[in-house]
Amino acid sequence: MEDRKKLLADGDIKKVLFKLGLPATIAMMVNALYNIVDGIFVGKGVGEVAFGALTIAFPVQLLIMAIAQTIAIGGASLYSRLLGAGEHEKAEDAAGNSISSSLLIGFVFSILGLLFLDGIVKVFGATGDIAIYAENYLRIIFIGGIYSPLVVTANSLIRSEGNAIFAMKSMVLGVGLNILLDPLFIFTFGMGIEGAAYATILSQFVALVYILIYLKGDKTYIKPKLHNLKLKKDVMLEIISVGIASFVRQVGGVIVAIVLNNSLRVYGGEEALIIYGAVYKVIMFLMMPVFGVVQGFQPIAGFNYGAKKFDRVKEALIISIKTTVTFSTVVIILGFIFSNQLMGLFFEAGSPLISKSSEVFKIITFTLCFVGIPVVGSSFYQAIGKAKPALVFSLLRQIIIFIPASLILPIFITPKVLGVWIAYPISDILSIVFVSIWLAKDVKKMMERSEVAYE
């Protein structure tokens, strides 16, 4: 375990980022692959309307993830910084409070979701058969929501101490099992869209058991005692203040989904909802390596910032941005070339939805090459415990820019649904420029602090 500390403190940044980022990238791509496979099974096995229900259900699942990430990212940032500073007892408080609060929040949110399921589905823009399918799917997902935040939190803590390999294994286990169970439940047992939901919550439970077994072993620093599990005001405030940026970013996605789903339903009908579901699944898969790099970057930045090694923090930031921009450029070019084939995964051959989805994909993604800048930038502030700029960055693209653009542009553009799609590249461009300027200024200040410390 001491090797992990040495790796974070003194290892070559490129090698450390590769060592931590590659497993996270693999795990997240496998996770995104599950969303694609799930969509394929539901779209071709249950029908296009059921596939549209997944578009409605996804932002609800995103809301569950938002709650989980609030604790997971905030707790991991605090835990990593305290390890870097050598404050092990406080680090155990951070881990223990993260675990207990994620369980509590998951339980409360799931109960509320089950009680208000009908209203939730309507708010997210579902009507008719799509609403029925969405309710049937989400009713089961909310049951698994009791423990799914703990899976996210535990994995984030494990990754923050430098053990990205295990975090990858646990995610691959859950997702791999999910992919295997999908066709079994949907086709063999004839459970339809409910089968996809049962496959999801069962695979998450197996992953949780695997993680708990690991935490009881001797290969991790994370050993919170009962007194560490008791919620402490100062610890929770620190966790939430940093994690709130992730919450806002995810909830921003939920708010965007509410506005977007209802706008698409008005301007393009159920067809537009179905198209968006297919496009978004592919984009999430292509962009997962960006988030994998970020997950490798965060423990490096957090640990070295806590140890006041600001030169290593800056180096990790620059390398992470270069890596994400390079990779995004390559995958988006490939996405353009094979867009018809990618959209054809979800629909029967010859469906007009394939070409329509391909066109929308190209509109939304042509500015995504540089999206790694705001993503890495926001994660940088979370890693070093700076809540306010992380919060601003999380709000910027989705809430401050995208929502107004998606509401205003359809007034001036025909067909109106095209205005909704164009709002995506506009919000990307503006957020990339803003974050680049702000980030450059704050990194310069950090390095000036470093120079003063060495004098």
C-alpha positions in Angstrom: 0.0 0.0 0.0 2.9 2.3 0.7 3.8 1.9 -3.0 0.6 3.7 -3.9 1.5 6.8 -1.8 5.0 6.9 -3.4 3.4 6.5 -6.8 1.2 9.6 -6.2 3.9 11.6 -4.6 6.9 10.9 -6.7 6.0 8.9 -9.8 6.4 10.1 -13.3 3.1 12.0 -14.0 2.5 10.5 -17.4 3.0 7.0 -16.1 0.9 7.6 -13.0 -1.9 9.2 -15.1 -1.7 6.2 -17.5 -1.7 3.7 -14.6 -4.7 5.3 -12.9 -6.5 6.6 -15.9 -6.4 3.5 -18.1 -8.3 1.2 -15.7 -10.8 4.0 -15.1 -11.2 4.5 -18.8 -11.7 0.8 -19.4 -14.3 0.6 -16.6 -16.2 3.6 -17.8 -16.2 2.5 -21.5 -17.5 -0.9 -20.4 -20.2 0.9 -18.4 -21.1 3.0 -21.4 -21.1 -0.1 -23.5 -23.7 -1.6 -21.2 -26.0 1.4 -22.0 -25.5 0.7 -25.7 -26.1 -3.0 -25.3 -29.1 -2.3 -23.1 -30.5 0.0 -25.7 -29.9 -2.6 -28.5 -31.8 -5.3 -26.6 -34.7 -3.0 -25.6 -34.9 -1.3 -29.0 -34.7 -4.4 -31.2 -36.3 -6.8 -28.6 -39.1 -4.8 -27.1 -39.6 -2.0 -29.7 -38.8 1.6 -30.6 -41.3 3.0 -28.1 -39.7 1.0 -25.3 -36.4 2.4 -26.4 -37.9 5.9 -26.1 -38.8 5.1 -22.5 -35.1 4.6 -21.8 -34.6 8.2 -22.9 -37.1 9.3 -20.2 -35.6 7.0 -17.6 -32.0 8.0 -18.2 -32.1 11.5 -16.6 -33.9 9.9 -13.6 -31.0 7.5 -13.3 -28.7 10.5 -13.7 -30.3 12.1 -10.7 -29.5 9.0 -8.6 -26.0 9.3 -9.9 -25.9 13.0 -9.0 -26.6 12.2 -5.4 -24.1 9.4 -5.4 -21.4 11.6 -7.0 -21.9 14.4 -4.5 -20.6 12.1 -1.7 -18.3 10.1 -3.9 -16.3 12.9 -5.4 -16.4 15.1 -2.3 -15.4 12.3 0.0 -12.6 11.0 -2.4 -11.2 14.5 -2.7 -11.1 15.0 1.0 -9.7 11.5 1.7 -7.0 11.9 -1.0 -5.9 15.3 0.3 -5.8 14.1 3.9 -3.7 11.0 2.9 -1.3 13.4 1.1 -1.0 15.5 4.3 -0.4 12.4 6.4 -3.6 12.9 8.5 -4.8 9.3 8.6 -7.5 9.5 11.3 -9.2 12.4 9.6 -8.9 10.4 6.4 -10.8 7.6 8.0 -13.5 10.1 9.1 -13.8 11.2 5.5 -14.2 7.6 4.3 -16.6 6.6 7.1 -18.9 9.6 6.6 -18.9 9.1 2.9 -20.0 5.5 3.3 -22.8 6.1 5.9 -24.2 9.2 4.2 -24.3 7.5 0.7 -26.4 4.7 2.3 -28.7 7.2 4.0 -29.3 9.3 0.9 -29.8 6.3 -1.3 -32.5 5.0 1.0 -34.4 8.3 1.2 -34.2 9.1 -2.5 -35.5 5.6 -3.5 -38.5 5.9 -1.2 -39.4 9.3 -2.6 -38.9 8.0 -6.1 -41.3 5.1 -5.6 -43.9 7.3 -4.0 -43.9 9.9 -6.7 -43.1 7.8 -9.7 -46.1 8.8 -11.9 -45.4 12.5 -11.5 -41.7 12.0 -12.1 -42.3 10.3 -15.5 -44.6 13.1 -16.6 -42.2 15.9 -15.6 -39.6 14.3 -17.8 -41.8 14.5 -20.8 -43.3 11.0 -21.1 -46.8 10.5 -22.4 -48.8 7.5 -23.6 -47.0 4.1 -24.1 -43.6 5.7 -23.5 -44.8 6.7 -20.0 -46.1 3.2 -19.2 -42.8 1.6 -20.2 -40.8 4.2 -18.3 -42.8 3.6 -15.1 -42.3 -0.1 -15.3 -38.6 0.3 -15.8 -38.0 2.9 -13.1 -40.0 1.2 -10.4 -37.4 -1.5 -10.3 -34.4 0.9 -10.7 -35.5 2.8 -7.6 -35.3 -0.4 -5.6 -31.7 -0.7 -6.5 -31.2 3.0 -5.8 -31.1 2.1 -2.1 -27.6 0.7 -2.5 -26.2 1.9 -5.8 -24.9 5.2 -4.4 -22.7 3.1 -2.0 -21.2 1.3 -5.0 -20.2 4.6 -6.6 -18.9 6.1 -3.3 -16.8 3.0 -2.4 -15.3 2.8 -5.8 -14.4 6.5 -5.8 -12.6 6.1 -2.4 -10.7 3.1 -3.5 -9.6 5.0 -6.7 -8.6 8.0 -4.6 -5.9 6.0 -2.7 -4.4 4.9 -6.0 -6.0 1.5 -6.6 -7.7 2.2 -9.9 -7.3 -1.5 -10.9 -9.7 -2.8 -8.3 -12.2 0.0 -9.1 -12.1 -1.1 -12.7 -12.6 -4.7 -11.8 -15.7 -4.0 -9.7 -17.2 -1.9 -12.5 -16.4 -4.5 -15.2 -17.9 -7.2 -13.0 -21.2 -5.3 -12.5 -21.5 -4.2 -16.2 -20.4 -7.6 -17.6 -23.0 -9.4 -15.5 -25.6 -6.8 -16.6 -24.8 -7.5 -20.3 -25.1 -11.2 -19.7 -28.4 -10.9 -17.8 -30.1 -8.5 -20.2 -30.9 -11.1 -23.0 -31.6 -13.8 -20.4 -34.3 -11.7 -18.6 -35.6 -9.8 -21.7 -35.9 -12.7 -24.1 -35.5 -16.1 -22.3 -37.7 -15.1 -19.4 -39.9 -12.8 -21.5 -39.7 -10.0 -19.0 -39.4 -7.2 -21.6 -38.2 -3.8 -20.3 -38.6 -4.9 -16.7 -36.0 -7.6 -17.4 -33.5 -4.9 -18.3 -34.1 -3.1 -15.0 -33.8 -6.3 -13.0 -30.5 -7.1 -14.7 -29.2 -3.6 -13.7 -30.0 -3.7 -10.0 -28.9 -7.3 -9.6 -25.5 -6.7 -11.2 -25.0 -3.6 -9.0 -25.7 -5.7 -5.9 -23.1 -8.3 -7.0 -20.6 -5.5 -7.5 -21.4 -4.1 -4.0 -20.7 -7.5 -2.4 -17.4 -7.8 -4.3 -16.4 -4.3 -3.0 -17.3 -5.1 0.6 -15.2 -8.2 0.5 -12.3 -6.2 -0.7 -12.7 -3.5 2.0 -12.5 -6.2 4.7 -9.1 -7.4 3.4 -5.7 -6.0 4.0 -5.0 -4.4 0.6 -6.6 -1.0 1.3 -6.0 1.9 3.6 -9.8 2.4 3.9 -10.6 0.9 7.3 -13.2 3.1 9.0 -14.3 2.1 12.5 -17.8 2.5 13.9 -16.9 6.0 15.3 -15.8 7.0 11.8 -19.2 6.1 10.4 -21.0 8.6 12.7 -21.8 11.7 10.7 -19.7 14.7 11.7 -20.8 18.2 10.7 -17.4 19.6 9.7 -16.5 16.5 7.7 -19.9 16.4 5.9 -19.7 20.1 5.1 -16.3 19.7 3.5 -17.5 16.6 1.5 -20.6 18.3 0.3 -18.9 21.7 -0.4 -16.6 19.9 -2.9 -19.0 17.3 -4.1 -21.8 19.8 -4.8 -20.1 20.7 -8.1 -20.7 17.1 -9.3 -24.2 17.2 -8.0 -24.9 20.5 -9.8 -23.3 19.1 -13.0 -25.4 16.0 -12.8 -28.6 17.8 -11.8 -27.9 20.3 -14.5 -28.1 17.3 -16.8 -31.4 16.4 -15.3 -32.8 19.9 -15.7 -31.5 20.0 -19.2 -33.3 16.6 -19.8 -36.6 18.0 -18.5 -36.3 21.1 -20.8 -34.9 19.1 -23.7 -37.4 16.2 -23.5 -40.4 18.5 -23.4 -39.0 20.7 -26.2 -38.3 17.7 -28.4 -41.8 16.3 -27.7 -43.4 19.6 -28.7 -41.2 20.3 -31.8 -40.4 16.8 -33.0 -42.8 14.4 -31.2 -41.9 10.9 -30.0 -39.5 10.5 -32.9 -37.2 13.3 -31.7 -37.1 11.7 -28.2 -36.1 8.3 -29.7 -33.4 10.0 -31.9 -32.0 11.8 -28.9 -31.8 8.6 -26.9 -29.8 6.8 -29.6 -27.4 9.8 -30.2 -26.8 10.4 -26.5 -25.9 6.7 -25.8 -23.3 6.8 -28.6 -21.8 10.1 -27.4 -21.5 8.9 -23.9 -19.7 5.9 -25.0 -17.3 7.9 -27.2 -16.6 10.4 -24.4 -16.1 7.9 -21.6 -12.3 7.9 -22.0 -12.3 11.7 -21.2 -13.9 10.9 -17.9 -11.6 8.0 -17.4 -8.6 10.4 -17.7 -10.3 12.7 -15.3 -10.7 10.0 -12.7 -7.0 9.2 -13.1 -6.1 12.9 -12.8 -8.1 13.6 -9.6 -6.1 11.5 -7.0 -2.8 12.8 -8.5 -4.0 16.4 -8.2 -5.6 16.0 -4.8 -2.7 14.1 -3.2 0.0 16.5 -4.5 -2.0 19.6 -3.7 -2.3 18.3 -0.1 1.4 17.7 -0.1 2.0 21.3 -1.6 3.7 19.9 -4.7 2.1 22.4 -7.0 4.4 21.8 -9.9 3.2 18.2 -10.1 -0.4 19.4 -9.9 0.2 21.7 -12.9 2.0 19.0 -14.9 -0.9 16.6 -14.3 -3.4 19.2 -15.4 -1.6 20.0 -18.6 -1.0 16.4 -19.6 -4.7 15.5 -18.8 -6.0 18.3 -21.0 -3.7 17.3 -23.9 -4.7 13.7 -23.6 -8.4 14.4 -23.5 -8.3 16.8 -26.4 -6.3 14.4 -28.6 -8.5 11.4 -27.8 -11.7 13.4 -28.3 -10.6 14.5 -31.7 -9.8 11.0 -32.8 -13.1 9.4 -31.6 -15.3 12.2 -33.0 -13.7 11.8 -36.4 -14.4 8.1 -36.3 -17.9 8.8 -35.1 -18.5 11.0 -38.1 -17.3 8.4 -40.5 -19.3 5.6 -39.0 -22.4 7.5 -37.7 -24.9 5.5 -39.8 -23.5 2.2 -38.6 -23.5 3.4 -35.0 -27.2 4.6 -35.1 -28.1 1.4 -36.9 -27.3 -0.5 -33.8 -30.6 0.5 -32.1 -33.1 0.3 -35.0 -34.2 -2.3 -37.6 -32.4 -2.1 -40.9 -34.0 0.4 -43.3 -35.6 2.5 -40.5 -35.6 6.2 -41.4 -34.5 6.9 -37.8 -31.0 5.7 -38.7 -30.2 8.6 -41.1 -32.1 11.1 -39.0 -30.1 10.1 -35.9 -26.9 10.3 -37.9 -27.5 13.9 -38.9 -28.3 14.9 -35.4 -25.2 13.2 -34.1 -23.0 15.2 -36.5 -24.6 18.5 -35.4 -24.2 17.8 -31.7 -20.6 16.4 -31.7 -18.5 18.6 -34.1 -17.3 20.8 -31.2 -16.7 18.0 -28.7 -13.0 17.7 -29.6 -12.2 20.3 -26.9 -14.8 19.4 -24.3 -11.9 17.9 -22.2 -10.9 21.4 -21.2 -14.0 22.2 -19.1 -14.3 18.7 -17.9 -10.7 18.5 -16.6 -11.0 22.1 -15.4 -14.0 21.4 -13.2 -12.4 18.2 -11.8 -9.2 20.2 -11.1 -11.0 22.5 -8.7 -12.8 19.6 -7.1 -9.6 17.7 -6.6 -7.9 20.6 -4.8 -11.0 21.4 -2.7 -12.0 24.7 -4.4 -15.8 24.4 -4.4 -16.9 27.8 -5.9 -15.1 27.6 -9.3 -16.0 23.9 -9.5 -19.6 24.9 -9.0 -19.5 27.7 -11.6 -17.9 25.4 -14.2 -20.6 22.8 -13.5 -23.4 25.3 -14.0 -21.8 27.0 -17.0 -22.3 24.7 -20.0 -25.7 23.2 -19.1 -27.6 25.7 -17.1 -26.2 29.1 -17.9 -25.7 28.6 -21.6 -27.5 25.5 -23.0 -31.0 25.9 -21.5 -31.4 29.6 -22.7 -30.0 28.7 -26.1 -32.3 25.7 -26.5 -35.3 27.8 -25.7 -34.3 30.9 -27.8 -32.9 29.3 -31.0 -36.1 27.5 -32.0 -37.8 30.8 -32.2 -35.5 31.9 -35.1 -34.7 28.6 -36.8 -36.8 26.3 -39.0 -37.4 23.5 -38.4 -37.7 24.4 -34.7 -36.2 21.1 -33.6 -33.0 22.1 -35.4 -32.6 25.0 -33.1 -32.6 22.6 -30.1 -29.8 20.5 -31.6 -27.7 23.6 -32.5 -27.8 24.7 -28.9 -25.3 22.0 -28.1 -22.3 23.2 -30.1 -22.9 26.8 -29.1 -22.8 25.9 -25.4 -19.7 23.8 -25.9 -17.8 26.6 -27.7 -18.6 29.3 -25.1 -17.9 27.1 -22.1 -14.5 26.0 -23.6 -13.4 29.6 -24.1 -14.5 30.7 -20.6 -13.0 27.8 -18.7 -9.7 28.1 -20.6 -9.2 31.7 -19.6 -10.2 31.2 -16.0 -8.1 28.0 -15.6 -5.0 29.7 -17.0 -5.3 32.6 -14.6 -5.7 30.3 -11.5 -2.9 28.0 -12.4 -0.6 31.0 -12.7 -1.7 32.1 -9.2 -1.1 28.6 -7.8 2.5 28.5 -9.2 3.2 32.0 -7.7 2.2 30.5 -4.3 4.6 27.7 -5.0 7.5 30.1 -5.7 6.8 32.0 -2.5 6.8 28.8 -0.5 10.2 27.8 -1.8 11.8 31.2 -1.1 
